[in-house]
Amino acid sequence: MSFNLADVHAHDVGTILDRRGIAVRAGHHCAQPLMARYDVPSMARASVYLYTTHEEIDALGEGLGEVRRVFRV
C-alpha cells in the first residue's frame, strides 16, 4: 500500500516509523514517470500480507499519528 501523509516527505515518514521499529519503503517504487506526471516527489509503502498481525497494523497507525504530531499536520 503506497501512501503520502499531507506534505510530509516519504523519507521523513520512513525515518520516524523506523525509530519505532516499523519498516516502510520510501521512494519512487519504479513509478517515477507516473509520479513526475502528478508532481509527487516520493511515496511511502507499507507491505502487508496474510501473516501481518492486527498489532502490526495498529502500530503503523500509531506511528503515523506520531508523524502527524511531529510535523503538525
CHARMM internal coordinates of N, CA and C (Angstrom, degrees):
IC EDIT
DIST 1 N 1 CA 1.4325
DIST 1 CA 1 C 1.5248
ANGL 1 N 1 CA 1 C 107.55
DIST 1 C 2 N 1.3161
ANGL 1 CA 1 C 2 N 117.73
DIHE 1 N 1 CA 1 C 2 N 115.78
DIST 2 N 2 CA 1.4621
ANGL 1 C 2 N 2 CA 122.41
DIHE 1 CA 1 C 2 N 2 CA 178.03
DIST 2 CA 2 C 1.5231
ANGL 2 N 2 CA 2 C 109.05
DIHE 1 C 2 N 2 CA 2 C -94.11
DIST 2 C 3 N 1.3265
ANGL 2 CA 2 C 3 N 115.84
DIHE 2 N 2 CA 2 C 3 N 143.44
DIST 3 N 3 CA 1.4579
ANGL 2 C 3 N 3 CA 119.29
DIHE 2 CA 2 C 3 N 3 CA -177.03
DIST 3 CA 3 C 1.5192
ANGL 3 N 3 CA 3 C 110.72
DIHE 2 C 3 N 3 CA 3 C -157.17
DIST 3 C 4 N 1.3138
ANGL 3 CA 3 C 4 N 115.16
DIHE 3 N 3 CA 3 C 4 N 162.35
DIST 4 N 4 CA 1.4598
ANGL 3 C 4 N 4 CA 124.65
DIHE 3 CA 3 C 4 N 4 CA 169.01
DIST 4 CA 4 C 1.5122
ANGL 4 N 4 CA 4 C 107.33
DIHE 3 C 4 N 4 CA 4 C -125.99
DIST 4 C 5 N 1.3059
ANGL 4 CA 4 C 5 N 116.09
DIHE 4 N 4 CA 4 C 5 N 152.85
DIST 5 N 5 CA 1.4567
ANGL 4 C 5 N 5 CA 121.06
DIHE 4 CA 4 C 5 N 5 CA 178.43
DIST 5 CA 5 C 1.5138
ANGL 5 N 5 CA 5 C 107.83
DIHE 4 C 5 N 5 CA 5 C -121.14
DIST 5 C 6 N 1.3378
ANGL 5 CA 5 C 6 N 115.54
DIHE 5 N 5 CA 5 C 6 N 102.29
DIST 6 N 6 CA 1.4705
ANGL 5 C 6 N 6 CA 122.37
DIHE 5 CA 5 C 6 N 6 CA -177.13
DIST 6 CA 6 C 1.5267
ANGL 6 N 6 CA 6 C 108.95
DIHE 5 C 6 N 6 CA 6 C 51.16
DIST 6 C 7 N 1.3278
ANGL 6 CA 6 C 7 N 117.74
DIHE 6 N 6 CA 6 C 7 N -133.90
DIST 7 N 7 CA 1.4589
ANGL 6 C 7 N 7 CA 121.90
DIHE 6 CA 6 C 7 N 7 CA -179.46
DIST 7 CA 7 C 1.5219
ANGL 7 N 7 CA 7 C 112.26
DIHE 6 C 7 N 7 CA 7 C -100.14
DIST 7 C 8 N 1.3175
ANGL 7 CA 7 C 8 N 117.81
DIHE 7 N 7 CA 7 C 8 N 17.91
DIST 8 N 8 CA 1.4635
ANGL 7 C 8 N 8 CA 121.67
DIHE 7 CA 7 C 8 N 8 CA -179.49
DIST 8 CA 8 C 1.5284
ANGL 8 N 8 CA 8 C 108.36
DIHE 7 C 8 N 8 CA 8 C -78.74
DIST 8 C 9 N 1.3336
ANGL 8 CA 8 C 9 N 116.94
DIHE 8 N 8 CA 8 C 9 N 128.91
DIST 9 N 9 CA 1.4539
ANGL 8 C 9 N 9 CA 121.08
DIHE 8 CA 8 C 9 N 9 CA 179.61
DIST 9 CA 9 C 1.5272
ANGL 9 N 9 CA 9 C 109.88
DIHE 8 C 9 N 9 CA 9 C -64.74
DIST 9 C 10 N 1.3070
ANGL 9 CA 9 C 10 N 116.29
DIHE 9 N 9 CA 9 C 10 N 141.62
DIST 10 N 10 CA 1.4597
ANGL 9 C 10 N 10 CA 121.59
DIHE 9 CA 9 C 10 N 10 CA -176.77
DIST 10 CA 10 C 1.5241
ANGL 10 N 10 CA 10 C 112.82
DIHE 9 C 10 N 10 CA 10 C -58.77
DIST 10 C 11 N 1.3272
ANGL 10 CA 10 C 11 N 117.63
DIHE 10 N 10 CA 10 C 11 N -32.76
DIST 11 N 11 CA 1.4679
ANGL 10 C 11 N 11 CA 119.24
DIHE 10 CA 10 C 11 N 11 CA 178.51
DIST 11 CA 11 C 1.5291
ANGL 11 N 11 CA 11 C 111.21
DIHE 10 C 11 N 11 CA 11 C -68.15
DIST 11 C 12 N 1.3237
ANGL 11 CA 11 C 12 N 117.26
DIHE 11 N 11 CA 11 C 12 N -33.19
DIST 12 N 12 CA 1.4635
ANGL 11 C 12 N 12 CA 120.38
DIHE 11 CA 11 C 12 N 12 CA 175.80
DIST 12 CA 12 C 1.5285
ANGL 12 N 12 CA 12 C 110.36
DIHE 11 C 12 N 12 CA 12 C -68.93
DIST 12 C 13 N 1.3194
ANGL 12 CA 12 C 13 N 116.70
DIHE 12 N 12 CA 12 C 13 N -41.19
DIST 13 N 13 CA 1.4645
ANGL 12 C 13 N 13 CA 120.79
DIHE 12 CA 12 C 13 N 13 CA 175.76
DIST 13 CA 13 C 1.5240
ANGL 13 N 13 CA 13 C 109.25
DIHE 12 C 13 N 13 CA 13 C -58.89
DIST 13 C 14 N 1.3206
ANGL 13 CA 13 C 14 N 116.46
DIHE 13 N 13 CA 13 C 14 N -47.74
DIST 14 N 14 CA 1.4607
ANGL 13 C 14 N 14 CA 121.33
DIHE 13 CA 13 C 14 N 14 CA -179.40
DIST 14 CA 14 C 1.5138
ANGL 14 N 14 CA 14 C 112.91
DIHE 13 C 14 N 14 CA 14 C -60.88
DIST 14 C 15 N 1.3206
ANGL 14 CA 14 C 15 N 117.07
DIHE 14 N 14 CA 14 C 15 N -39.41
DIST 15 N 15 CA 1.4628
ANGL 14 C 15 N 15 CA 120.90
DIHE 14 CA 14 C 15 N 15 CA -179.87
DIST 15 CA 15 C 1.5238
ANGL 15 N 15 CA 15 C 111.35
DIHE 14 C 15 N 15 CA 15 C -64.98
DIST 15 C 16 N 1.3146
ANGL 15 CA 15 C 16 N 116.99
DIHE 15 N 15 CA 15 C 16 N -45.50
DIST 16 N 16 CA 1.4648
ANGL 15 C 16 N 16 CA 120.32
DIHE 15 CA 15 C 16 N 16 CA -179.47
DIST 16 CA 16 C 1.5281
ANGL 16 N 16 CA 16 C 110.54
DIHE 15 C 16 N 16 CA 16 C -66.05
DIST 16 C 17 N 1.3170
ANGL 16 CA 16 C 17 N 116.89
DIHE 16 N 16 CA 16 C 17 N -42.76
DIST 17 N 17 CA 1.4637
ANGL 16 C 17 N 17 CA 119.62
DIHE 16 CA 16 C 17 N 17 CA 178.19
DIST 17 CA 17 C 1.5226
ANGL 17 N 17 CA 17 C 111.31
DIHE 16 C 17 N 17 CA 17 C -65.13
DIST 17 C 18 N 1.3219
ANGL 17 CA 17 C 18 N 116.90
DIHE 17 N 17 CA 17 C 18 N -38.62
DIST 18 N 18 CA 1.4634
ANGL 17 C 18 N 18 CA 121.00
DIHE 17 CA 17 C 18 N 18 CA 179.56
DIST 18 CA 18 C 1.5251
ANGL 18 N 18 CA 18 C 111.16
DIHE 17 C 18 N 18 CA 18 C -60.17
DIST 18 C 19 N 1.3034
ANGL 18 CA 18 C 19 N 117.52
DIHE 18 N 18 CA 18 C 19 N -37.76
DIST 19 N 19 CA 1.4688
ANGL 18 C 19 N 19 CA 121.35
DIHE 18 CA 18 C 19 N 19 CA 178.65
DIST 19 CA 19 C 1.5223
ANGL 19 N 19 CA 19 C 111.57
DIHE 18 C 19 N 19 CA 19 C -63.46
DIST 19 C 20 N 1.3263
ANGL 19 CA 19 C 20 N 117.20
DIHE 19 N 19 CA 19 C 20 N -19.63
DIST 20 N 20 CA 1.4674
ANGL 19 C 20 N 20 CA 122.34
DIHE 19 CA 19 C 20 N 20 CA 177.76
DIST 20 CA 20 C 1.5261
ANGL 20 N 20 CA 20 C 110.87
DIHE 19 C 20 N 20 CA 20 C -99.13
DIST 20 C 21 N 1.3218
ANGL 20 CA 20 C 21 N 117.15
DIHE 20 N 20 CA 20 C 21 N 4.14
DIST 21 N 21 CA 1.4589
ANGL 20 C 21 N 21 CA 120.38
DIHE 20 CA 20 C 21 N 21 CA 179.77
DIST 21 CA 21 C 1.5173
ANGL 21 N 21 CA 21 C 113.87
DIHE 20 C 21 N 21 CA 21 C 81.59
DIST 21 C 22 N 1.3323
ANGL 21 CA 21 C 22 N 116.60
DIHE 21 N 21 CA 21 C 22 N 19.89
DIST 22 N 22 CA 1.4630
ANGL 21 C 22 N 22 CA 121.94
DIHE 21 CA 21 C 22 N 22 CA -179.75
DIST 22 CA 22 C 1.5192
ANGL 22 N 22 CA 22 C 108.19
DIHE 21 C 22 N 22 CA 22 C -107.26
DIST 22 C 23 N 1.3210
ANGL 22 CA 22 C 23 N 116.16
DIHE 22 N 22 CA 22 C 23 N 122.11
DIST 23 N 23 CA 1.4606
ANGL 22 C 23 N 23 CA 120.97
DIHE 22 CA 22 C 23 N 23 CA -176.35
DIST 23 CA 23 C 1.5213
ANGL 23 N 23 CA 23 C 110.86
DIHE 22 C 23 N 23 CA 23 C -96.76
DIST 23 C 24 N 1.3182
ANGL 23 CA 23 C 24 N 116.30
DIHE 23 N 23 CA 23 C 24 N 124.00
DIST 24 N 24 CA 1.4575
ANGL 23 C 24 N 24 CA 122.87
DIHE 23 CA 23 C 24 N 24 CA 170.40
DIST 24 CA 24 C 1.5232
ANGL 24 N 24 CA 24 C 106.98
DIHE 23 C 24 N 24 CA 24 C -132.85
DIST 24 C 25 N 1.3008
ANGL 24 CA 24 C 25 N 115.98
DIHE 24 N 24 CA 24 C 25 N 159.77
DIST 25 N 25 CA 1.4616
ANGL 24 C 25 N 25 CA 120.36
DIHE 24 CA 24 C 25 N 25 CA 174.02
DIST 25 CA 25 C 1.5130
ANGL 25 N 25 CA 25 C 108.08
DIHE 24 C 25 N 25 CA 25 C -100.67
DIST 25 C 26 N 1.3127
ANGL 25 CA 25 C 26 N 115.84
DIHE 25 N 25 CA 25 C 26 N 147.25
DIST 26 N 26 CA 1.4678
ANGL 25 C 26 N 26 CA 121.14
DIHE 25 CA 25 C 26 N 26 CA 178.20
DIST 26 CA 26 C 1.5201
ANGL 26 N 26 CA 26 C 108.26
DIHE 25 C 26 N 26 CA 26 C -129.71
DIST 26 C 27 N 1.3124
ANGL 26 CA 26 C 27 N 116.50
DIHE 26 N 26 CA 26 C 27 N 135.94
DIST 27 N 27 CA 1.4593
ANGL 26 C 27 N 27 CA 119.36
DIHE 26 CA 26 C 27 N 27 CA 178.07
DIST 27 CA 27 C 1.5144
ANGL 27 N 27 CA 27 C 111.88
DIHE 26 C 27 N 27 CA 27 C 151.35
DIST 27 C 28 N 1.3457
ANGL 27 CA 27 C 28 N 115.14
DIHE 27 N 27 CA 27 C 28 N -148.29
DIST 28 N 28 CA 1.4624
ANGL 27 C 28 N 28 CA 121.54
DIHE 27 CA 27 C 28 N 28 CA -175.94
DIST 28 CA 28 C 1.5231
ANGL 28 N 28 CA 28 C 113.07
DIHE 27 C 28 N 28 CA 28 C -95.94
DIST 28 C 29 N 1.3182
ANGL 28 CA 28 C 29 N 117.78
DIHE 28 N 28 CA 28 C 29 N -19.15
DIST 29 N 29 CA 1.4648
ANGL 28 C 29 N 29 CA 123.31
DIHE 28 CA 28 C 29 N 29 CA 177.10
DIST 29 CA 29 C 1.5300
ANGL 29 N 29 CA 29 C 112.28
DIHE 28 C 29 N 29 CA 29 C 53.31
DIST 29 C 30 N 1.3173
ANGL 29 CA 29 C 30 N 115.98
DIHE 29 N 29 CA 29 C 30 N 42.51
DIST 30 N 30 CA 1.4706
ANGL 29 C 30 N 30 CA 122.43
DIHE 29 CA 29 C 30 N 30 CA 178.64
DIST 30 CA 30 C 1.5295
ANGL 30 N 30 CA 30 C 112.68
DIHE 29 C 30 N 30 CA 30 C 61.16
DIST 30 C 31 N 1.3178
ANGL 30 CA 30 C 31 N 117.31
DIHE 30 N 30 CA 30 C 31 N 26.92
DIST 31 N 31 CA 1.4645
ANGL 30 C 31 N 31 CA 120.80
DIHE 30 CA 30 C 31 N 31 CA -179.40
DIST 31 CA 31 C 1.5227
ANGL 31 N 31 CA 31 C 110.72
DIHE 30 C 31 N 31 CA 31 C -130.78
DIST 31 C 32 N 1.3380
ANGL 31 CA 31 C 32 N 117.13
DIHE 31 N 31 CA 31 C 32 N 31.74
DIST 32 N 32 CA 1.4580
ANGL 31 C 32 N 32 CA 120.40
DIHE 31 CA 31 C 32 N 32 CA -175.41
DIST 32 CA 32 C 1.5277
ANGL 32 N 32 CA 32 C 113.32
DIHE 31 C 32 N 32 CA 32 C -57.49
DIST 32 C 33 N 1.3467
ANGL 32 CA 32 C 33 N 121.14
DIHE 32 N 32 CA 32 C 33 N -43.26
DIST 33 N 33 CA 1.4714
ANGL 32 C 33 N 33 CA 118.73
DIHE 32 CA 32 C 33 N 33 CA 178.91
DIST 33 CA 33 C 1.5296
ANGL 33 N 33 CA 33 C 112.37
DIHE 32 C 33 N 33 CA 33 C -60.65
DIST 33 C 34 N 1.3154
ANGL 33 CA 33 C 34 N 117.16
DIHE 33 N 33 CA 33 C 34 N -41.96
DIST 34 N 34 CA 1.4627
ANGL 33 C 34 N 34 CA 120.32
DIHE 33 CA 33 C 34 N 34 CA 178.99
DIST 34 CA 34 C 1.5230
ANGL 34 N 34 CA 34 C 110.91
DIHE 33 C 34 N 34 CA 34 C -65.64
DIST 34 C 35 N 1.3163
ANGL 34 CA 34 C 35 N 116.99
DIHE 34 N 34 CA 34 C 35 N -42.74
DIST 35 N 35 CA 1.4560
ANGL 34 C 35 N 35 CA 120.46
DIHE 34 CA 34 C 35 N 35 CA -179.88
DIST 35 CA 35 C 1.5228
ANGL 35 N 35 CA 35 C 110.85
DIHE 34 C 35 N 35 CA 35 C -66.28
DIST 35 C 36 N 1.3198
ANGL 35 CA 35 C 36 N 117.19
DIHE 35 N 35 CA 35 C 36 N -37.33
DIST 36 N 36 CA 1.4638
ANGL 35 C 36 N 36 CA 120.57
DIHE 35 CA 35 C 36 N 36 CA 176.92
DIST 36 CA 36 C 1.5298
ANGL 36 N 36 CA 36 C 110.28
DIHE 35 C 36 N 36 CA 36 C -64.96
DIST 36 C 37 N 1.3275
ANGL 36 CA 36 C 37 N 116.06
DIHE 36 N 36 CA 36 C 37 N -38.80
DIST 37 N 37 CA 1.4622
ANGL 36 C 37 N 37 CA 121.00
DIHE 36 CA 36 C 37 N 37 CA 179.17
DIST 37 CA 37 C 1.5298
ANGL 37 N 37 CA 37 C 111.46
DIHE 36 C 37 N 37 CA 37 C -59.27
DIST 37 C 38 N 1.3336
ANGL 37 CA 37 C 38 N 115.97
DIHE 37 N 37 CA 37 C 38 N -38.48
DIST 38 N 38 CA 1.4653
ANGL 37 C 38 N 38 CA 120.94
DIHE 37 CA 37 C 38 N 38 CA -178.30
DIST 38 CA 38 C 1.5258
ANGL 38 N 38 CA 38 C 112.66
DIHE 37 C 38 N 38 CA 38 C -100.80
DIST 38 C 39 N 1.3315
ANGL 38 CA 38 C 39 N 116.70
DIHE 38 N 38 CA 38 C 39 N 12.18
DIST 39 N 39 CA 1.4638
ANGL 38 C 39 N 39 CA 122.96
DIHE 38 CA 38 C 39 N 39 CA 176.10
DIST 39 CA 39 C 1.5306
ANGL 39 N 39 CA 39 C 112.08
DIHE 38 C 39 N 39 CA 39 C 55.56
DIST 39 C 40 N 1.3281
ANGL 39 CA 39 C 40 N 115.14
DIHE 39 N 39 CA 39 C 40 N 46.76
DIST 40 N 40 CA 1.4632
ANGL 39 C 40 N 40 CA 122.11
DIHE 39 CA 39 C 40 N 40 CA 177.04
DIST 40 CA 40 C 1.5203
ANGL 40 N 40 CA 40 C 107.27
DIHE 39 C 40 N 40 CA 40 C -108.45
DIST 40 C 41 N 1.3476
ANGL 40 CA 40 C 41 N 118.74
DIHE 40 N 40 CA 40 C 41 N 115.45
DIST 41 N 41 CA 1.4577
ANGL 40 C 41 N 41 CA 120.36
DIHE 40 CA 40 C 41 N 41 CA -174.77
DIST 41 CA 41 C 1.5236
ANGL 41 N 41 CA 41 C 113.86
DIHE 40 C 41 N 41 CA 41 C -69.67
DIST 41 C 42 N 1.3147
ANGL 41 CA 41 C 42 N 117.90
DIHE 41 N 41 CA 41 C 42 N -35.74
DIST 42 N 42 CA 1.4576
ANGL 41 C 42 N 42 CA 122.12
DIHE 41 CA 41 C 42 N 42 CA 178.24
DIST 42 CA 42 C 1.5235
ANGL 42 N 42 CA 42 C 108.21
DIHE 41 C 42 N 42 CA 42 C -169.97
DIST 42 C 43 N 1.3288
ANGL 42 CA 42 C 43 N 114.93
DIHE 42 N 42 CA 42 C 43 N 167.94
DIST 43 N 43 CA 1.4567
ANGL 42 C 43 N 43 CA 120.31
DIHE 42 CA 42 C 43 N 43 CA 177.82
DIST 43 CA 43 C 1.5169
ANGL 43 N 43 CA 43 C 108.72
DIHE 42 C 43 N 43 CA 43 C -138.33
DIST 43 C 44 N 1.3184
ANGL 43 CA 43 C 44 N 115.33
DIHE 43 N 43 CA 43 C 44 N 156.08
DIST 44 N 44 CA 1.4601
ANGL 43 C 44 N 44 CA 121.22
DIHE 43 CA 43 C 44 N 44 CA 171.95
DIST 44 CA 44 C 1.5258
ANGL 44 N 44 CA 44 C 107.03
DIHE 43 C 44 N 44 CA 44 C -97.07
DIST 44 C 45 N 1.3281
ANGL 44 CA 44 C 45 N 115.33
DIHE 44 N 44 CA 44 C 45 N 150.73
DIST 45 N 45 CA 1.4674
ANGL 44 C 45 N 45 CA 118.85
DIHE 44 CA 44 C 45 N 45 CA 179.27
DIST 45 CA 45 C 1.5180
ANGL 45 N 45 CA 45 C 109.28
DIHE 44 C 45 N 45 CA 45 C -136.04
DIST 45 C 46 N 1.3146
ANGL 45 CA 45 C 46 N 115.88
DIHE 45 N 45 CA 45 C 46 N 123.29
DIST 46 N 46 CA 1.4508
ANGL 45 C 46 N 46 CA 122.26
DIHE 45 CA 45 C 46 N 46 CA 174.12
DIST 46 CA 46 C 1.5231
ANGL 46 N 46 CA 46 C 107.67
DIHE 45 C 46 N 46 CA 46 C -104.02
DIST 46 C 47 N 1.3068
ANGL 46 CA 46 C 47 N 116.45
DIHE 46 N 46 CA 46 C 47 N 133.57
DIST 47 N 47 CA 1.4612
ANGL 46 C 47 N 47 CA 120.23
DIHE 46 CA 46 C 47 N 47 CA 179.19
DIST 47 CA 47 C 1.5253
ANGL 47 N 47 CA 47 C 109.46
DIHE 46 C 47 N 47 CA 47 C -103.09
DIST 47 C 48 N 1.3053
ANGL 47 CA 47 C 48 N 115.53
DIHE 47 N 47 CA 47 C 48 N 129.09
DIST 48 N 48 CA 1.4610
ANGL 47 C 48 N 48 CA 121.19
DIHE 47 CA 47 C 48 N 48 CA 175.85
DIST 48 CA 48 C 1.5230
ANGL 48 N 48 CA 48 C 108.21
DIHE 47 C 48 N 48 CA 48 C -125.46
DIST 48 C 49 N 1.3098
ANGL 48 CA 48 C 49 N 115.27
DIHE 48 N 48 CA 48 C 49 N 152.01
DIST 49 N 49 CA 1.4606
ANGL 48 C 49 N 49 CA 120.66
DIHE 48 CA 48 C 49 N 49 CA 179.59
DIST 49 CA 49 C 1.5226
ANGL 49 N 49 CA 49 C 108.64
DIHE 48 C 49 N 49 CA 49 C -151.38
DIST 49 C 50 N 1.2978
ANGL 49 CA 49 C 50 N 117.53
DIHE 49 N 49 CA 49 C 50 N -173.60
DIST 50 N 50 CA 1.4560
ANGL 49 C 50 N 50 CA 122.09
DIHE 49 CA 49 C 50 N 50 CA -177.53
DIST 50 CA 50 C 1.5261
ANGL 50 N 50 CA 50 C 112.79
DIHE 49 C 50 N 50 CA 50 C -56.56
DIST 50 C 51 N 1.3294
ANGL 50 CA 50 C 51 N 116.62
DIHE 50 N 50 CA 50 C 51 N -32.39
DIST 51 N 51 CA 1.4651
ANGL 50 C 51 N 51 CA 120.30
DIHE 50 CA 50 C 51 N 51 CA -176.66
DIST 51 CA 51 C 1.5345
ANGL 51 N 51 CA 51 C 112.98
DIHE 50 C 51 N 51 CA 51 C -87.46
DIST 51 C 52 N 1.3145
ANGL 51 CA 51 C 52 N 118.72
DIHE 51 N 51 CA 51 C 52 N -2.23
DIST 52 N 52 CA 1.4638
ANGL 51 C 52 N 52 CA 121.43
DIHE 51 CA 51 C 52 N 52 CA 177.51
DIST 52 CA 52 C 1.5266
ANGL 52 N 52 CA 52 C 108.65
DIHE 51 C 52 N 52 CA 52 C -70.24
DIST 52 C 53 N 1.3283
ANGL 52 CA 52 C 53 N 115.83
DIHE 52 N 52 CA 52 C 53 N 129.42
DIST 53 N 53 CA 1.4641
ANGL 52 C 53 N 53 CA 119.57
DIHE 52 CA 52 C 53 N 53 CA -176.55
DIST 53 CA 53 C 1.5307
ANGL 53 N 53 CA 53 C 111.31
DIHE 52 C 53 N 53 CA 53 C -90.56
DIST 53 C 54 N 1.3188
ANGL 53 CA 53 C 54 N 114.95
DIHE 53 N 53 CA 53 C 54 N 162.79
DIST 54 N 54 CA 1.4664
ANGL 53 C 54 N 54 CA 120.33
DIHE 53 CA 53 C 54 N 54 CA 175.34
DIST 54 CA 54 C 1.5266
ANGL 54 N 54 CA 54 C 110.08
DIHE 53 C 54 N 54 CA 54 C -61.35
DIST 54 C 55 N 1.3181
ANGL 54 CA 54 C 55 N 116.49
DIHE 54 N 54 CA 54 C 55 N -36.70
DIST 55 N 55 CA 1.4630
ANGL 54 C 55 N 55 CA 120.82
DIHE 54 CA 54 C 55 N 55 CA 179.87
DIST 55 CA 55 C 1.5259
ANGL 55 N 55 CA 55 C 111.18
DIHE 54 C 55 N 55 CA 55 C -63.28
DIST 55 C 56 N 1.3312
ANGL 55 CA 55 C 56 N 117.22
DIHE 55 N 55 CA 55 C 56 N -38.48
DIST 56 N 56 CA 1.4653
ANGL 55 C 56 N 56 CA 120.49
DIHE 55 CA 55 C 56 N 56 CA 178.80
DIST 56 CA 56 C 1.5307
ANGL 56 N 56 CA 56 C 110.95
DIHE 55 C 56 N 56 CA 56 C -67.95
DIST 56 C 57 N 1.3083
ANGL 56 CA 56 C 57 N 116.84
DIHE 56 N 56 CA 56 C 57 N -39.03
DIST 57 N 57 CA 1.4644
ANGL 56 C 57 N 57 CA 119.89
DIHE 56 CA 56 C 57 N 57 CA 177.87
DIST 57 CA 57 C 1.5280
ANGL 57 N 57 CA 57 C 109.67
DIHE 56 C 57 N 57 CA 57 C -67.23
DIST 57 C 58 N 1.3313
ANGL 57 CA 57 C 58 N 117.11
DIHE 57 N 57 CA 57 C 58 N -41.00
DIST 58 N 58 CA 1.4638
ANGL 57 C 58 N 58 CA 120.29
DIHE 57 CA 57 C 58 N 58 CA 176.42
DIST 58 CA 58 C 1.5233
ANGL 58 N 58 CA 58 C 111.15
DIHE 57 C 58 N 58 CA 58 C -62.14
DIST 58 C 59 N 1.3399
ANGL 58 CA 58 C 59 N 116.80
DIHE 58 N 58 CA 58 C 59 N -39.42
DIST 59 N 59 CA 1.4676
ANGL 58 C 59 N 59 CA 120.58
DIHE 58 CA 58 C 59 N 59 CA 178.77
DIST 59 CA 59 C 1.5211
ANGL 59 N 59 CA 59 C 110.69
DIHE 58 C 59 N 59 CA 59 C -63.63
DIST 59 C 60 N 1.3286
ANGL 59 CA 59 C 60 N 117.85
DIHE 59 N 59 CA 59 C 60 N -38.78
DIST 60 N 60 CA 1.4619
ANGL 59 C 60 N 60 CA 121.18
DIHE 59 CA 59 C 60 N 60 CA 176.19
DIST 60 CA 60 C 1.5233
ANGL 60 N 60 CA 60 C 110.07
DIHE 59 C 60 N 60 CA 60 C -61.45
DIST 60 C 61 N 1.3186
ANGL 60 CA 60 C 61 N 116.56
DIHE 60 N 60 CA 60 C 61 N -45.97
DIST 61 N 61 CA 1.4663
ANGL 60 C 61 N 61 CA 120.24
DIHE 60 CA 60 C 61 N 61 CA 178.44
DIST 61 CA 61 C 1.5205
ANGL 61 N 61 CA 61 C 112.04
DIHE 60 C 61 N 61 CA 61 C -60.11
DIST 61 C 62 N 1.3280
ANGL 61 CA 61 C 62 N 116.96
DIHE 61 N 61 CA 61 C 62 N -42.94
DIST 62 N 62 CA 1.4644
ANGL 61 C 62 N 62 CA 120.67
DIHE 61 CA 61 C 62 N 62 CA 178.51
DIST 62 CA 62 C 1.5256
ANGL 62 N 62 CA 62 C 110.67
DIHE 61 C 62 N 62 CA 62 C -65.96
DIST 62 C 63 N 1.3295
ANGL 62 CA 62 C 63 N 116.36
DIHE 62 N 62 CA 62 C 63 N -38.97
DIST 63 N 63 CA 1.4650
ANGL 62 C 63 N 63 CA 120.20
DIHE 62 CA 62 C 63 N 63 CA 177.91
DIST 63 CA 63 C 1.5181
ANGL 63 N 63 CA 63 C 111.70
DIHE 62 C 63 N 63 CA 63 C -63.76
DIST 63 C 64 N 1.3264
ANGL 63 CA 63 C 64 N 116.35
DIHE 63 N 63 CA 63 C 64 N -40.29
DIST 64 N 64 CA 1.4631
ANGL 63 C 64 N 64 CA 119.57
DIHE 63 CA 63 C 64 N 64 CA 177.61
DIST 64 CA 64 C 1.5263
ANGL 64 N 64 CA 64 C 110.68
DIHE 63 C 64 N 64 CA 64 C -67.15
DIST 64 C 65 N 1.3203
ANGL 64 CA 64 C 65 N 116.56
DIHE 64 N 64 CA 64 C 65 N -31.56
DIST 65 N 65 CA 1.4646
ANGL 64 C 65 N 65 CA 119.84
DIHE 64 CA 64 C 65 N 65 CA 173.62
DIST 65 CA 65 C 1.5142
ANGL 65 N 65 CA 65 C 111.22
DIHE 64 C 65 N 65 CA 65 C -62.88
DIST 65 C 66 N 1.3417
ANGL 65 CA 65 C 66 N 116.25
DIHE 65 N 65 CA 65 C 66 N -38.33
DIST 66 N 66 CA 1.4656
ANGL 65 C 66 N 66 CA 119.76
DIHE 65 CA 65 C 66 N 66 CA 176.82
DIST 66 CA 66 C 1.5231
ANGL 66 N 66 CA 66 C 111.04
DIHE 65 C 66 N 66 CA 66 C -65.25
DIST 66 C 67 N 1.3340
ANGL 66 CA 66 C 67 N 116.79
DIHE 66 N 66 CA 66 C 67 N -40.83
DIST 67 N 67 CA 1.4710
ANGL 66 C 67 N 67 CA 120.32
DIHE 66 CA 66 C 67 N 67 CA 176.66
DIST 67 CA 67 C 1.5229
ANGL 67 N 67 CA 67 C 109.42
DIHE 66 C 67 N 67 CA 67 C -58.14
DIST 67 C 68 N 1.3141
ANGL 67 CA 67 C 68 N 116.96
DIHE 67 N 67 CA 67 C 68 N -44.85
DIST 68 N 68 CA 1.4665
ANGL 67 C 68 N 68 CA 120.98
DIHE 67 CA 67 C 68 N 68 CA 179.96
DIST 68 CA 68 C 1.5330
ANGL 68 N 68 CA 68 C 110.95
DIHE 67 C 68 N 68 CA 68 C -61.63
DIST 68 C 69 N 1.3348
ANGL 68 CA 68 C 69 N 117.37
DIHE 68 N 68 CA 68 C 69 N -40.00
DIST 69 N 69 CA 1.4681
ANGL 68 C 69 N 69 CA 120.43
DIHE 68 CA 68 C 69 N 69 CA 179.15
DIST 69 CA 69 C 1.5234
ANGL 69 N 69 CA 69 C 110.86
DIHE 68 C 69 N 69 CA 69 C -67.36
DIST 69 C 70 N 1.3402
ANGL 69 CA 69 C 70 N 117.04
DIHE 69 N 69 CA 69 C 70 N -44.48
DIST 70 N 70 CA 1.4612
ANGL 69 C 70 N 70 CA 121.02
DIHE 69 CA 69 C 70 N 70 CA -177.89
DIST 70 CA 70 C 1.5247
ANGL 70 N 70 CA 70 C 110.72
DIHE 69 C 70 N 70 CA 70 C -61.76
DIST 70 C 71 N 1.3348
ANGL 70 CA 70 C 71 N 116.91
DIHE 70 N 70 CA 70 C 71 N -44.03
DIST 71 N 71 CA 1.4617
ANGL 70 C 71 N 71 CA 121.14
DIHE 70 CA 70 C 71 N 71 CA -175.82
DIST 71 CA 71 C 1.5265
ANGL 71 N 71 CA 71 C 112.94
DIHE 70 C 71 N 71 CA 71 C -96.28
DIST 71 C 72 N 1.3170
ANGL 71 CA 71 C 72 N 116.31
DIHE 71 N 71 CA 71 C 72 N 2.51
DIST 72 N 72 CA 1.4654
ANGL 71 C 72 N 72 CA 122.04
DIHE 71 CA 71 C 72 N 72 CA 177.73
DIST 72 CA 72 C 1.5293
ANGL 72 N 72 CA 72 C 112.62
DIHE 71 C 72 N 72 CA 72 C 52.63
DIST 72 C 73 N 1.3181
ANGL 72 CA 72 C 73 N 114.96
DIHE 72 N 72 CA 72 C 73 N 52.30
DIST 73 N 73 CA 1.4718
ANGL 72 C 73 N 73 CA 120.58
DIHE 72 CA 72 C 73 N 73 CA 177.60
DIST 73 CA 73 C 1.5154
ANGL 73 N 73 CA 73 C 109.76
DIHE 72 C 73 N 73 CA 73 C -121.07
END
COOR INIT
IC SEED 1 N 1 CA 1 C
IC BUILD
